[in-house]
Amino acid sequence: MDLQTFLAATLTAHIGFAIFVTAHARMTDRELGKWPLITLVFGLAGVAGYFFYDESAKSGRI
């Protein structure tokens, strides 16, 4: 796979992940916050953060 194809596939996946996070948040009435932007930039790491980060935790850690 050449670099251009890889970058196009990565960009497409990150956009898809961000759309998924946004749609899930709207369907479940969950606060969107910064997660769509983080997902757009970091991909699966943003999706994991969206699902596993708990703002109510005292330490603020994931």
PARO-354541 format. One record per residue (C-alpha): chain; residue in three letters; x, y, z. Coordinates in nm, 3 decimals, padded with zeros to 5 digits, always signed. Example, Ala and Ser with C-alpha at 12.3 -4.5 7.8 and 13.67 -1.06 7.14 Angstrom:
<padren><unit>A</unit><code>ALA</code><u>+01.230</u><v>-00.450</v><w>+00.780</w></padren>
<padren><unit>A</unit><code>SER</code><u>+01.367</u><v>-00.106</v><w>+00.714</w></padren>
// end
This chain:
<padren><unit>A</unit><code>MET</code><u>+00.000</u><v>+00.000</v><w>+00.000</w></padren>
<padren><unit>A</unit><code>ASP</code><u>+00.145</u><v>+00.335</v><w>-00.094</w></padren>
<padren><unit>A</unit><code>LEU</code><u>+00.145</u><v>+00.634</v><w>+00.140</w></padren>
<padren><unit>A</unit><code>GLN</code><u>-00.135</u><v>+00.819</v><w>-00.036</w></padren>
<padren><unit>A</unit><code>THR</code><u>-00.369</u><v>+00.520</v><w>-00.016</w></padren>
<padren><unit>A</unit><code>PHE</code><u>-00.282</u><v>+00.467</v><w>+00.350</w></padren>
<padren><unit>A</unit><code>LEU</code><u>-00.352</u><v>+00.830</v><w>+00.438</w></padren>
<padren><unit>A</unit><code>ALA</code><u>-00.683</u><v>+00.826</v><w>+00.250</w></padren>
<padren><unit>A</unit><code>ALA</code><u>-00.793</u><v>+00.508</v><w>+00.431</w></padren>
<padren><unit>A</unit><code>THR</code><u>-00.687</u><v>+00.649</v><w>+00.768</w></padren>
<padren><unit>A</unit><code>LEU</code><u>-00.870</u><v>+00.976</v><w>+00.708</w></padren>
<padren><unit>A</unit><code>THR</code><u>-01.183</u><v>+00.791</v><w>+00.598</w></padren>
<padren><unit>A</unit><code>ALA</code><u>-01.173</u><v>+00.569</v><w>+00.907</w></padren>
<padren><unit>A</unit><code>HIS</code><u>-01.123</u><v>+00.862</v><w>+01.145</w></padren>
<padren><unit>A</unit><code>ILE</code><u>-01.413</u><v>+01.052</v><w>+00.989</w></padren>
<padren><unit>A</unit><code>GLY</code><u>-01.630</u><v>+00.741</v><w>+01.020</w></padren>
<padren><unit>A</unit><code>PHE</code><u>-01.532</u><v>+00.697</v><w>+01.386</w></padren>
<padren><unit>A</unit><code>ALA</code><u>-01.615</u><v>+01.061</v><w>+01.461</w></padren>
<padren><unit>A</unit><code>ILE</code><u>-01.954</u><v>+01.025</v><w>+01.293</w></padren>
<padren><unit>A</unit><code>PHE</code><u>-02.018</u><v>+00.709</v><w>+01.497</w></padren>
<padren><unit>A</unit><code>VAL</code><u>-01.930</u><v>+00.885</v><w>+01.825</w></padren>
<padren><unit>A</unit><code>THR</code><u>-02.156</u><v>+01.178</v><w>+01.737</w></padren>
<padren><unit>A</unit><code>ALA</code><u>-02.446</u><v>+00.953</v><w>+01.637</w></padren>
<padren><unit>A</unit><code>HIS</code><u>-02.409</u><v>+00.736</v><w>+01.947</w></padren>
<padren><unit>A</unit><code>ALA</code><u>-02.406</u><v>+01.039</v><w>+02.176</w></padren>
<padren><unit>A</unit><code>ARG</code><u>-02.720</u><v>+01.178</v><w>+02.017</w></padren>
<padren><unit>A</unit><code>MET</code><u>-02.905</u><v>+00.845</v><w>+02.028</w></padren>
<padren><unit>A</unit><code>THR</code><u>-02.820</u><v>+00.790</v><w>+02.395</w></padren>
<padren><unit>A</unit><code>ASP</code><u>-02.853</u><v>+01.156</v><w>+02.506</w></padren>
<padren><unit>A</unit><code>ARG</code><u>-02.492</u><v>+01.149</v><w>+02.618</w></padren>
<padren><unit>A</unit><code>GLU</code><u>-02.280</u><v>+01.465</v><w>+02.638</w></padren>
<padren><unit>A</unit><code>LEU</code><u>-02.064</u><v>+01.501</v><w>+02.325</w></padren>
<padren><unit>A</unit><code>GLY</code><u>-01.799</u><v>+01.726</v><w>+02.471</w></padren>
<padren><unit>A</unit><code>LYS</code><u>-01.466</u><v>+01.717</v><w>+02.294</w></padren>
<padren><unit>A</unit><code>TRP</code><u>-01.486</u><v>+01.351</v><w>+02.184</w></padren>
<padren><unit>A</unit><code>PRO</code><u>-01.576</u><v>+01.394</v><w>+01.816</w></padren>
<padren><unit>A</unit><code>LEU</code><u>-01.273</u><v>+01.619</v><w>+01.762</w></padren>
<padren><unit>A</unit><code>ILE</code><u>-01.043</u><v>+01.389</v><w>+01.959</w></padren>
<padren><unit>A</unit><code>THR</code><u>-01.176</u><v>+01.091</v><w>+01.763</w></padren>
<padren><unit>A</unit><code>LEU</code><u>-01.123</u><v>+01.272</v><w>+01.435</w></padren>
<padren><unit>A</unit><code>VAL</code><u>-00.759</u><v>+01.338</v><w>+01.526</w></padren>
<padren><unit>A</unit><code>PHE</code><u>-00.668</u><v>+01.016</v><w>+01.712</w></padren>
<padren><unit>A</unit><code>GLY</code><u>-00.909</u><v>+00.757</v><w>+01.570</w></padren>
<padren><unit>A</unit><code>LEU</code><u>-00.970</u><v>+00.452</v><w>+01.786</w></padren>
<padren><unit>A</unit><code>ALA</code><u>-00.805</u><v>+00.615</v><w>+02.087</w></padren>
<padren><unit>A</unit><code>GLY</code><u>-01.080</u><v>+00.878</v><w>+02.077</w></padren>
<padren><unit>A</unit><code>VAL</code><u>-01.351</u><v>+00.614</v><w>+02.052</w></padren>
<padren><unit>A</unit><code>ALA</code><u>-01.202</u><v>+00.432</v><w>+02.353</w></padren>
<padren><unit>A</unit><code>GLY</code><u>-01.183</u><v>+00.756</v><w>+02.548</w></padren>
<padren><unit>A</unit><code>TYR</code><u>-01.544</u><v>+00.840</v><w>+02.465</w></padren>
<padren><unit>A</unit><code>PHE</code><u>-01.666</u><v>+00.505</v><w>+02.597</w></padren>
<padren><unit>A</unit><code>PHE</code><u>-01.434</u><v>+00.458</v><w>+02.896</w></padren>
<padren><unit>A</unit><code>TYR</code><u>-01.356</u><v>+00.807</v><w>+03.029</w></padren>
<padren><unit>A</unit><code>ASP</code><u>-01.562</u><v>+00.883</v><w>+03.338</w></padren>
<padren><unit>A</unit><code>GLU</code><u>-01.575</u><v>+01.253</v><w>+03.422</w></padren>
<padren><unit>A</unit><code>SER</code><u>-01.740</u><v>+01.177</v><w>+03.755</w></padren>
<padren><unit>A</unit><code>ALA</code><u>-01.432</u><v>+00.986</v><w>+03.877</w></padren>
<padren><unit>A</unit><code>LYS</code><u>-01.253</u><v>+01.169</v><w>+04.155</w></padren>
<padren><unit>A</unit><code>SER</code><u>-00.908</u><v>+01.128</v><w>+04.003</w></padren>
<padren><unit>A</unit><code>GLY</code><u>-01.016</u><v>+01.232</v><w>+03.653</w></padren>
<padren><unit>A</unit><code>ARG</code><u>-00.824</u><v>+00.940</v><w>+03.509</w></padren>
<padren><unit>A</unit><code>ILE</code><u>-00.934</u><v>+00.703</v><w>+03.236</w></padren>
// end
